[in-house]
Amino acid sequence: MEKIISYPARKTSLGNKEVWYYDFTRISSLPGFDKDESTVFEFNKKGIVVKKYKTTGSGNSNPLLGG
């Protein structure tokens, strides 16, 4: 699967699912336009995507994010 959507920044197991996280951070020169989010894919044991979503904040500790 990594060949199709690239290797994730993080992987975890959640029950019988494998969860892949793709983190994204953008630091803008304009206040309020910074972005820190993750795109998440949940796979079942057969490797089929059963859920996909975005979350806010990847836990990035970059001080330029103003968090």
C-alpha positions in Angstrom: 0.0 0.0 0.0 2.9 2.4 0.7 3.7 2.4 -3.1 0.3 3.8 -3.8 -0.1 6.6 -1.3 3.5 6.8 0.1 4.8 5.8 3.5 3.0 7.5 6.4 4.7 9.7 9.0 3.2 7.6 11.7 1.5 4.2 12.0 -0.4 2.8 15.0 -2.8 -0.1 15.7 -6.2 0.5 17.1 -8.1 -2.7 18.0 -8.1 -4.8 14.8 -7.3 -1.8 12.6 -4.0 -0.3 11.4 -4.1 3.6 11.4 -1.8 5.6 9.1 -1.2 9.4 9.7 0.0 11.8 7.1 1.0 15.1 8.9 0.9 18.5 7.2 2.2 21.8 8.6 2.2 25.1 6.8 3.6 28.2 8.4 2.4 31.4 6.7 3.8 34.9 6.9 0.3 36.1 7.6 -1.2 35.6 11.1 -4.1 33.1 11.3 -3.1 31.2 8.1 -0.9 28.6 9.6 -2.1 25.0 9.3 -1.2 21.9 11.4 -3.3 18.9 10.5 -3.2 15.1 9.8 -4.9 13.1 7.2 -5.8 9.7 8.7 -6.5 6.4 7.0 -7.8 3.3 9.0 -7.3 -0.1 7.4 -8.9 -3.4 8.4 -6.9 -6.7 8.6 -7.4 -7.2 4.8 -5.7 -3.9 4.0 -9.0 -2.2 3.0 -9.6 1.4 3.9 -12.6 1.5 6.3 -12.4 5.1 7.4 -10.6 8.3 6.3 -10.6 11.8 7.9 -8.6 14.9 8.8 -7.7 15.9 12.3 -6.4 19.2 13.6 -3.0 19.2 15.0 -0.3 16.5 14.5 1.3 17.4 17.8 3.9 19.5 16.0 5.8 21.5 18.6 7.0 24.2 16.1 7.0 27.5 18.0 6.2 29.3 14.7 2.7 27.9 14.8 1.7 30.2 17.6 -0.1 27.4 19.5 
